[in-house]
Amino acid sequence: MINVTKTFLPEQSEYQAILKRAWDTGWMTNRGVLVKELEDKLKELLNVPNVIAMTNGTLPLQIAIKAMDLSGEIITTPFSYVATASSIAWERCEPVFVDIHPEYLTIDETKLEEAITSSTTAILATHVFGNPCHVEAIEAIAKKHDLKVIYDAAHCFGVAYKGQSLFNYGDASTCSFHATKVFHTGEGGAVFTKDKELYNTFFAMHNFGHDGPEAFQSIGINAKMSELQGAMGLAVLPYMKKIINARRTICEIYNEAFKDTELQLLKLRSETEWNFSYFPVIFKSEEQLLRVKDALNSAQIFPRRYFYPSLNTLEYVNNVKCPESESIAPRVLCLPMYPGLTISDVNRILTIVIEEL
Ligand SMILES: *Cc1c(COP(=O)(O)O)cnc(C)c1O
């Protein structure tokens, strides 16, 4: 069986050797040596000033909204995983959807300003599939209207834009280290911010608001990464170059095979050093997508409909029309891509896709 992705696992002995250090200290969570070491290595590898490792990639979104004291309306993208929109609603803010660019698939920055009202407090946009939003335009609009900018950078591990980590853009960026993501800790995630004060607020909030063992500086929640997760991160991290290169190879084969077909492929923003996190293909119609998906499923190949449905159609949000997103979401399918997927499997997948077009 071939799924859209397969979790990269290091040798079990490597994981256990790192885990032994947690055993030796008898310390399983509350920011033990492994989590701190993982954060230090992430800062060094990604060249980012601050990071807080967390339990998953959703709590950092909720904490960011809380830490910035956002209320009212938050402008967001309809084309993302549900966590982007649900985190806004969960924090009792209103997600206001702005349509996406039909080729980059990120929020359409030219439509942002017309969505801003006196209740707007922030923009929460997703660098979907690791493709950067138009960060300069978004920053300029945010400045002009005094809005905060949060990036859901769940797909962006290892992505650089204009020579620096994509995590360095916006007031804060969040990442997911879920087992299906490019870098993973089983479950896990992180928040990144260049703002030291905001970092301090995030830090307290991810640990119940603690300011020392007996004092509290704010409201908080428990989003602490455990040592078990930290150990997985430290075991996977040395393989990141190999993982990304293996993905690149598969991506190049797909690209070459599909370049003369009617499939629409992801257009990357220029000056992006990508991480090959997903291989989305956009079909002419949903019927064509379903036909290809059925044919792949019959061969025990299971691509995923990332991202469907368009989030502006969720039941708990105000349904404003987003024609581009509503057109693309039913037609986009992510093909299997992971280290260990053999070239012959890749060829089998692309042959079935092309045959069914
Ligand atoms: C995976 C994902 C999340 C959620 O991350 P978890 O670690 O699963 O909580 C949020 N946003 C996007 C865009 C994602 O793909």
The ligand as an SDF file (V2000), in Angstrom:
LIG
                    3D

 15 15  0  0  0  0  0  0  0  0999 V2000
   -0.7960   19.9790    9.7760 C   0  0  0  0  0  0  0  0  0  0  0  0
   -1.3290   21.3800    9.7430 C   0  0  0  0  0  0  0  0  0  0  0  0
   -1.7150   22.0660   10.9120 C   0  0  0  0  0  0  0  0  0  0  0  0
   -1.8820   21.3910   12.2240 C   0  0  0  0  0  0  0  0  0  0  0  0
   -0.7510   20.8530   12.7510 O   0  0  0  0  0  0  0  0  0  0  0  0
   -0.8780   19.6980   13.8400 P   0  0  0  0  0  0  0  0  0  0  0  0
    0.5480   19.4840   14.2290 O   0  0  0  0  0  0  0  0  0  0  0  0
   -1.4820   18.5050   13.1690 O   0  0  0  0  0  0  0  0  0  0  0  0
   -1.6910   20.2110   14.9640 O   0  0  0  0  0  0  0  0  0  0  0  0
   -2.0600   23.4010   10.8090 C   0  0  0  0  0  0  0  0  0  0  0  0
   -2.0830   24.0310    9.6330 N   0  0  0  0  0  0  0  0  0  0  0  0
   -1.7500   23.4110    8.4830 C   0  0  0  0  0  0  0  0  0  0  0  0
   -1.7670   24.1790    7.2160 C   0  0  0  0  0  0  0  0  0  0  0  0
   -1.3840   22.0560    8.4990 C   0  0  0  0  0  0  0  0  0  0  0  0
   -1.1170   21.4260    7.3490 O   0  0  0  0  0  0  0  0  0  0  0  0
  1  2  1  0
  2  3  1  0
  2 14  2  0
  3  4  1  0
  3 10  2  0
  4  5  1  0
  5  6  1  0
  6  7  2  0
  6  8  1  0
  6  9  1  0
 10 11  1  0
 11 12  2  0
 12 13  1  0
 12 14  1  0
 14 15  1  0
M  END
$$$$
